[in-house]
Amino acid sequence: MIETLSAFWDFLKKPKLLKLSKDTKSLWRDLVWLIILDLLFAGIIMGIYYTLLHFEIIDEYVEKFDILKKLGLTVALLIACILAPLLEESLFRWHLRSKYLPIYFVCSTLALIADYFINSPFLKWPIYTFFFFISLIIRGYFKRMDIRKKVVFQRQSFGYLFYYSAIIFGLIHLTNIKDLTLSDPVFIIFVISQFFSGLSMGYMRIKYGLIYSILLHSIFNFIMILLEFFFS
């Protein structure tokens, strides 16, 4: 436990690309302890939420679509444990070990953010078109950049990219909550647990590979779905 948490904390203090580890012993140890850590953190956040709700400090929010109630346990598990991890890890963690995918990731998510705040049906496509062309321009610039400068820049910017990806991963889950917007500070409660999970899954992606961040994501969702099924 101490070894896993210490290595995870050291990585979070200064995220950097790691050589993919093939140590199966440390892999399964890290996987187990990170799942436990994610569950503990989620439990603390849920405890804070229900405490604030009990004392009527915040308003109650519900999910837009409760897949467990609407589709049943089997379908909910298939979606949450297979489809969601494959899709979300590919979108939010695949680019972390890529040369040029981070450019498209950052530009596309900035387009989403701009679209959210501008909120104009007339400007929607111009916004996405603008950021698409920006991504092409930036990629062209990086392809012409001296290899040594490119490596230095990627090393220096990796920490920002890692945390940005986790933040976007947390924010995108706000779309699951009915009527909740960034204007209500309560959004932090719903985002922070997802953000923390994004950090642990990102760490697994960097240290062991994408398949293991998918596995961590899948197991975490599996446990959460079962807890909701048995205790709701």
N, C-alpha and C positions, 0 to 999 in steps of 0.2 A: 504493500500500500504506500509506504513512505517513498519508495523509489519511484513509483508511478506519479504520485502527486508532486514530488520534487522536480522530476523531469518536465512535467506538464507546466508547472509554475515557471521554471526557467525558460521554457519555450515562449510562454505568454509574455514574459518580461521583454524578450527580444525575439520575435518570430523570425525564422529564417528557413530557407530550403534545406532539408535534411536528405542525406543519402537514404534511400529506401531500405528499411531494416527487414532482414529475413529471419530474425530471431523469434521463433514461434513461442518460446516460453514468455518472453517479454510482451509479445503481441497479445496473448490471451490474458495475461495479468493486467495489461493496460486496458484492454477491452472491458474486463469485468469491473475494474475500479472506476473507470470513466462512466460506465453505466450507473453504478451506485452513486457516483458524484452528481451526475445529471438528475437522477431521481431525487436525491436529497435536496438539491437546489430547487427543483420544481416543486417539491413538497413545501419548502420554506416559503416560496413565492405564493403558492396556493393558500398557505396558512395566513400570510399577510393579507391577501385579497379577501378571504372570508372574514377575517377579523375586522377589517375596515368596513366590509359590507354589513356585518353584524351591528356595528355602532353607527351605521348610516352616515359614514364619512364619505363614501363614494356611492355611485349608482351601480346597479347590477347590469351586466351585459351578458348576452347569450350568443351562442354560435349561430351563424346564418343557416347552416345546414348540419344537423347532427346525424352523421352517417351511421352511428350505432343504432339510434332509434328509428331512423328512416329505412335503413337497408339491412339491418340485422348484424349479428356478430361476425358471421363468416365473411360477408362482403366487406364489412368494415375492416377486418383483419387483412384481407387481400389488398384493399386500397392503401391502408395505413402502413402495412409491413412490406409490401412489394412495390406497388406503383409509386407511392409518394417518395420513399427513399431513393429509388432509381431516378426518378425525375428531378427531385430537389437536389440530390448530391451531384448529379450531372450539371445542373444549372448553377449551383452555388459553390461547388468545390472542385470541379474538374479543371477549371482554368488556373488553379493555384500552382500547378506544375507545368504550365504552358507558356510559350514565348509570347504569342500574340492574342490568345483568347482573353487575357485580362483587359485588353483594350476594348474589345467588343462588350465584355461584361460591364465595365465601368460606364461606357457610353450609353449602353442600352438601359442600365438602371438609372443613370442621370436623366435620360429621356422620360422614364416612368415617373421620376420625382417631379420633373418640370411639368409633365402632363397633369399630375395630381394637384399641384399648386395653381397652375394656370386654369385648369378645369374649363377648357373651351373646346366645344366640338369642332369649331372652325380651324383651330390651331393644332389639333391632335396630330394629323399627318405631317404638317410642316415641322412640328417638333421632332418626330421620330426620323423624318428624312434628314433634318439638320444634323442630328447626332449620329446618324448612319454615315453621312459624308465626313463628319469629324473623325469618326473611327477609322475610315479609309485613309484619311490624310495622316493621322497619327501613325498608323501601321506603315504607311509608305516612308514616313520619316524614320521610324525605328529600323526598317529594313536597310536603309542607307547609312545608319549610324555605325561608327567604328565599333568593332566587336568588344573591345575593352571598356569603352564608355557604356555600351549596352549592358554588359555584365555588372558593372558598378551600379548603374541606375536600378537594375532589377533587384540587386541585393539591398540597396538603400530604401527602395520603395515597397519591398515585400511586406514588411510589417503593417504598413498602411493598407495595402491590398487585403491582407489577411483579416484585419479588424473591420474593414469596410464591408467585406463579404459577409461576415457574421452579423453586422448591423443590418444589412439589407435582408438577410435571411430572417432576422427577427421582425423587421418592419413588414415584410411581405405577408406574414401570418396575421396581420391586422385585418386582412381581407376576410378572414374566417369569422370575425366578430361583428355582429349586427350593430349598425349605427355608431360604431366607435371610430373617431377621427383623431388626428394629431392635435386638435384643439383641446381635447380633454386629457389632462396629465395622467389619467388612469391608464393610458395606452402603454406607459412605461412598465406597468405590472405585467401586461400581456406580452410585451416585447422582450423583457430582460431574461426570462427563462429560455426562450427560443434563441436569444443571442448567446447565452452561455452554452447551450447545446451546439450552436454553430461553432463555437470555439473548440469544443472537444472533438466534434466531427472533423473540423478542419485540421486539428492536430493529428488525428488518425489518418487522414488523407495524405498529409505531408510525410508522416513517419512510416506508414505501412502501405499506402496506396488507396485508390478510390474504392475498391471493393470492400475495404474494411471500414471506411466511413459509412458506406451503405449498410454494412452489417450492424454497426453501432446504432445507426438511425432506425433500422428495422427492429432491433431488439427493444430499443427504448419505446418506440410506438406500440409494439406488441404488449409490453408491460402496462403502458398507460391505458390502452384500450381494455385490457382485462380488468384493471383496477376500476375503470369507469363502469364496466359491465357488472361487476360483482357488488359495487358499493353505491351505485346511483339508484 
